[in-house]
């Protein structure tokens, strides 16, 4: 192999004036020289060296191309350790690709391994020991980012997840791209599971967000929900609060078929309810009921006192007759 490479090199640097000259190797007519170009296995050599077929390198052999600024070689370094391709190995910031059947594949630059493909098929970016099919790891005090860019706002960026052996998949996308929305799509249901708009609105199971910051088509399960409010219903207990009489409440219910200050069924169906405001309204009704109970208790106590007085009077009258 070394003899063949030396022979080819001599061909390139030796001035010849013969056009279309042909040499014979082990197979007659397999090496051609044409106007400064050399062809192996072909007579149509449009470059300095054109090879039609396989090139085999032995252990410790390399194919070198030397220029004024850098040096590139391709060759086996040690038995069973695969191929090595080095670009500019002596310069600072030179890039190296090292391939091995045992150690996987490494891309080096700046003296560090930047991309590693293990023999198990795992890919590490910024790490030589990826624990997943694809792992991104940043250097100290930096953060990892994965950018999927498009050349136009009308183009679509998609990160797709496919379930092996089925047609079920989902993807992260900016589709439709002219909306600027970020979308998590579920192919199984044919719907956008999650939508995030440029205005930071979030839709779960729906794309009809209206003016809501979060719109959900379905139920929400939570251990606790905190609703902050700027007002509460304790004004009911203030001395200047005008409490409707029960007669007034009765009249309102007969006329409107719902409690005062509480939205009607039609209003709730059309507009929904705001949890904070509705809780305050319900508390207002509870506090009003408490005041009604206090009034009723005062009336009961007065009536009981009157009954007790009348009872004592009856007892005296009965005692006098006896």
HELIX and SHEET records of a PDB file:
HELIX    1   1 UNK A    2  UNK A   13  1                                  12    
HELIX    2   2 UNK A  177  UNK A  179  5                                   3    
HELIX    3   3 UNK A  234  UNK A  237  5                                   4    
HELIX    4   4 UNK A  246  UNK A  256  1                                  11    
HELIX    5   5 UNK A  265  UNK A  271  1                                   7    
HELIX    6   6 UNK A  275  UNK A  321  1                                  47    
SHEET    1   A 4 UNK A  21  UNK A  23  0                                        
SHEET    2   A 4 UNK A  31  UNK A  34 -1                                        
SHEET    3   A 4 UNK A  37  UNK A  40 -1                                        
SHEET    4   A 4 UNK A  49  UNK A  51  1                                        
SHEET    1   B 8 UNK A  62  UNK A  66  0                                        
SHEET    2   B 8 UNK A  71  UNK A  76 -1                                        
SHEET    3   B 8 UNK A  83  UNK A  87 -1                                        
SHEET    4   B 8 UNK A  95  UNK A 100 -1                                        
SHEET    5   B 8 UNK A 104  UNK A 109 -1                                        
SHEET    6   B 8 UNK A 112  UNK A 117 -1                                        
SHEET    7   B 8 UNK A 123  UNK A 125 -1                                        
SHEET    8   B 8 UNK A 134  UNK A 136  1                                        
SHEET    1   C 6 UNK A 158  UNK A 162  0                                        
SHEET    2   C 6 UNK A 169  UNK A 173 -1                                        
SHEET    3   C 6 UNK A 182  UNK A 186 -1                                        
SHEET    4   C 6 UNK A 191  UNK A 196 -1                                        
SHEET    5   C 6 UNK A 202  UNK A 204 -1                                        
SHEET    6   C 6 UNK A 214  UNK A 216  1                                        
END                                                                             
